[in-house]
Amino acid sequence: MKVLLRAVLFFDALLDLLLGILLLMSPFTTLYAALQLPQPQPALFGQLLGVATIGLAWLLFMAAINGQLTVTVARTAGFINLVSAILIAVWTLFLDMPVQSAGKVWLLSMAAMLLFFAIVQIPSAKKVRLRERAQAEQAQVQAKAGRGARAADANSQNDVIDVSDITDMGAAPGARHTTSPASPESRREPGITPPPGYGPGTEVMPEPDPDALPTAHHARQNPHS
């Protein structure tokens, strides 16, 4: 819907630009005579209206490329086109305006185009505005839900910390300073020195008896020595 609205604004800007250029050329009587259109009198008023129309065309073009201006400008331009189409049709058909047959065709064609732009711009701008408002409200609701979820998570973490603090306070004073089972100090063996005769390198060997007989493997008893 917004893409269609931008396209209508672009073509409306082209029509207003051509109309503004035509009004700026109000002093040229031959041009209006060739188109069989009534010449603005005095020409200054026609040129001032041409400047305003070119400014409106520039605003419509900016609204066609800038999404933030589309809805507001389209709604305003729709009512301007509607009133302009009604005035042109009334003056051309029911009032005594000095215009020839070809000029009536030009004026009625322009009135029909302005009426078409108004019919598209006014309801489309309303629909796009309502949809954007609903999207903005939905985004706010989601943002509030996200903030509430983060606050709940923070409160739950604080509750867990408070419970651990209360458990530490209720435990024995010495229990809070004990090291964890995974620490190296808890796995260290107690430093106890074994008594003589226990442990590797601490054996006590008996002294040899000089009066004892030599063994069979002694050098003096071995016949093969």
C-alpha positions as CSV (number, residue, x, y, z in Angstrom):
1,M,0.0,0.0,0.0
2,K,2.8,2.4,0.8
3,V,4.5,1.6,-2.5
4,L,1.4,2.5,-4.4
5,L,1.0,5.7,-2.4
6,R,4.6,6.7,-3.2
7,A,4.0,6.1,-6.9
8,V,0.9,8.3,-6.9
9,L,2.8,11.0,-5.1
10,F,5.5,10.9,-7.8
11,F,3.0,11.3,-10.7
12,D,1.2,14.0,-8.7
13,A,4.5,15.8,-8.4
14,L,5.0,15.6,-12.2
15,L,1.6,17.1,-12.9
16,D,2.1,19.9,-10.4
17,L,5.5,20.7,-11.9
18,L,4.0,21.0,-15.4
19,L,1.2,23.1,-14.1
20,G,3.6,25.4,-12.2
21,I,5.8,25.9,-15.3
22,L,2.6,26.8,-17.3
23,L,1.6,29.3,-14.7
24,L,5.0,30.9,-14.7
25,M,4.6,31.6,-18.4
26,S,1.4,33.6,-17.8
27,P,2.7,36.7,-19.6
28,F,3.0,34.7,-22.9
29,T,-0.4,35.2,-24.5
30,T,0.4,33.2,-27.6
31,L,1.0,30.0,-25.5
32,Y,-2.4,30.3,-23.8
33,A,-4.0,31.1,-27.1
34,A,-2.5,28.0,-28.7
35,L,-3.7,25.8,-25.8
36,Q,-7.1,27.6,-25.8
37,L,-6.8,28.2,-22.1
38,P,-7.8,31.4,-20.2
39,Q,-4.9,33.6,-19.4
40,P,-4.4,34.6,-15.7
41,Q,-5.1,38.3,-15.2
42,P,-3.0,39.9,-14.0
43,A,0.0,37.7,-15.0
44,L,1.7,38.3,-11.6
45,F,-1.0,36.3,-9.8
46,G,-0.5,33.4,-12.2
47,Q,3.3,33.5,-11.7
48,L,2.9,33.5,-7.9
49,L,0.5,30.5,-8.1
50,G,3.1,28.8,-10.4
51,V,5.8,29.3,-7.8
52,A,3.5,27.8,-5.1
53,T,2.6,24.9,-7.4
54,I,6.3,24.1,-8.1
55,G,7.0,24.2,-4.4
56,L,4.1,21.7,-3.8
57,A,5.6,19.5,-6.5
58,W,9.0,19.5,-4.8
59,L,7.3,18.5,-1.5
60,L,5.4,15.7,-3.2
61,F,8.6,14.4,-4.7
62,M,10.4,14.4,-1.3
63,A,7.5,12.6,0.2
64,A,7.7,10.0,-2.5
65,I,11.3,9.1,-1.7
66,N,11.2,9.7,2.1
67,G,9.0,7.3,4.0
68,Q,8.7,9.5,7.0
69,L,6.9,12.3,5.0
70,T,4.7,10.0,2.9
71,V,1.6,9.7,5.0
72,T,1.4,13.3,6.2
73,V,2.1,14.9,2.7
74,A,-0.2,12.4,0.9
75,R,-3.1,13.1,3.2
76,T,-2.7,16.9,2.8
77,A,-2.1,16.7,-1.0
78,G,-5.2,14.5,-1.3
79,F,-7.5,17.1,0.2
80,I,-5.9,19.8,-2.0
81,N,-6.4,17.8,-5.1
82,L,-10.0,17.0,-4.2
83,V,-10.9,20.7,-3.7
84,S,-9.0,21.7,-6.8
85,A,-10.8,19.1,-8.9
86,I,-14.2,20.3,-7.7
87,L,-13.4,23.9,-8.3
88,I,-12.1,23.3,-11.8
89,A,-15.1,21.2,-12.7
90,V,-17.6,23.7,-11.4
91,W,-16.0,26.7,-13.1
92,T,-15.7,24.8,-16.4
93,L,-19.2,23.2,-16.5
94,F,-21.5,25.5,-14.6
95,L,-20.0,29.0,-14.5
96,D,-19.5,31.4,-17.4
97,M,-15.7,31.0,-17.8
98,P,-14.3,32.2,-21.2
99,V,-12.8,29.0,-22.4
100,Q,-13.0,27.3,-25.7
101,S,-13.7,23.6,-26.4
102,A,-10.1,22.4,-26.4
103,G,-9.5,24.4,-23.2
104,K,-12.5,22.6,-21.6
105,V,-10.9,19.3,-22.5
106,W,-7.6,20.3,-20.9
107,L,-9.3,21.6,-17.7
108,L,-11.6,18.6,-17.3
109,S,-8.8,16.2,-17.9
110,M,-6.7,17.9,-15.2
111,A,-9.7,17.8,-12.9
112,A,-10.1,14.1,-13.5
113,M,-6.5,13.4,-12.8
114,L,-6.6,15.4,-9.6
115,L,-9.7,13.6,-8.5
116,F,-8.0,10.2,-9.1
117,F,-5.0,11.3,-7.1
118,A,-7.3,12.4,-4.2
119,I,-9.3,9.1,-4.3
120,V,-6.0,7.1,-4.0
121,Q,-4.1,9.4,-1.6
122,I,-6.7,10.0,1.2
123,P,-7.8,6.4,2.0
124,S,-4.3,5.0,1.4
125,A,-2.7,7.5,3.7
126,K,-5.2,6.6,6.4
127,K,-4.6,2.9,6.0
128,V,-0.8,3.3,6.1
129,R,-1.0,5.5,9.1
130,L,-3.1,3.0,11.0
131,R,-0.8,0.2,10.1
132,E,2.3,2.1,11.2
133,R,0.6,3.0,14.5
134,A,-0.3,-0.7,15.1
135,Q,3.3,-1.7,14.3
136,A,4.7,1.0,16.7
137,E,2.3,-0.2,19.5
138,Q,3.3,-3.8,18.9
139,A,7.0,-2.9,19.1
140,Q,6.5,-1.1,22.4
141,V,4.7,-4.1,23.8
142,Q,7.5,-6.4,22.8
143,A,10.1,-4.0,24.2
144,K,8.2,-3.9,27.5
145,A,8.0,-7.7,27.6
146,G,11.7,-7.9,26.9
147,R,12.6,-5.5,29.7
148,G,10.2,-7.4,32.1
149,A,12.0,-10.7,31.2
150,R,15.4,-9.2,31.8
151,A,14.2,-7.8,35.1
152,A,12.8,-11.2,36.1
153,D,16.1,-12.9,35.3
154,A,18.1,-10.3,37.3
155,N,15.8,-10.8,40.3
156,S,16.2,-14.6,40.1
157,Q,19.9,-14.3,40.0
158,N,19.8,-12.0,43.1
159,D,17.6,-14.5,44.9
160,V,20.1,-17.3,44.2
161,I,22.9,-15.1,45.6
162,D,20.9,-14.2,48.7
163,V,20.2,-17.9,49.4
164,S,23.9,-18.8,49.1
165,D,24.8,-16.0,51.5
166,I,22.2,-17.2,54.0
167,T,23.6,-20.7,53.7
168,D,27.1,-19.5,54.4
169,M,25.9,-17.5,57.4
170,G,24.1,-20.6,58.8
171,A,27.1,-22.9,58.5
172,A,29.8,-23.3,61.1
173,P,32.5,-20.6,61.3
174,G,35.2,-23.1,60.4
175,A,33.3,-24.7,57.6
176,R,33.2,-21.5,55.6
177,H,37.0,-21.3,55.5
178,T,37.6,-24.9,54.5
179,T,39.3,-25.4,51.1
180,S,37.5,-27.2,48.3
181,P,38.3,-30.9,47.7
182,A,39.8,-29.9,44.3
183,S,42.5,-27.6,45.9
184,P,46.1,-28.9,46.0
185,E,46.3,-28.3,49.8
186,S,43.6,-30.7,50.6
187,R,45.4,-33.5,48.7
188,R,48.8,-32.9,50.3
189,E,50.0,-35.8,52.4
190,P,50.8,-35.1,56.1
191,G,54.5,-34.4,56.8
192,I,55.3,-37.3,59.3
193,T,59.0,-38.5,59.5
194,P,59.1,-42.4,59.8
195,P,61.2,-43.9,62.6
196,P,64.5,-45.8,61.8
197,G,64.0,-49.0,60.0
198,Y,60.9,-48.0,58.2
199,G,60.8,-46.6,54.7
200,P,63.2,-47.0,51.8
201,G,66.9,-46.1,52.6
202,T,66.3,-46.4,56.4
203,E,67.0,-50.1,57.0
204,V,69.3,-51.0,59.9
205,M,71.8,-53.7,58.9
206,P,73.2,-56.0,61.8
207,E,76.9,-55.9,62.4
208,P,78.8,-59.1,61.4
209,D,80.0,-61.6,64.2
210,P,83.7,-62.2,64.0
211,D,83.5,-65.6,65.6
212,A,80.9,-67.0,63.2
213,L,82.0,-69.6,60.6
214,P,82.2,-68.5,57.0
215,T,79.5,-69.5,54.7
216,A,79.8,-72.0,52.0
217,H,80.3,-69.4,49.4
218,H,83.2,-67.8,51.2
219,A,86.5,-67.6,49.2
220,R,88.4,-69.8,51.6
221,Q,85.8,-72.6,51.4
222,N,85.3,-72.6,47.7
223,P,87.4,-75.4,46.1
224,H,87.2,-73.7,42.7
225,S,88.7,-70.5,43.8
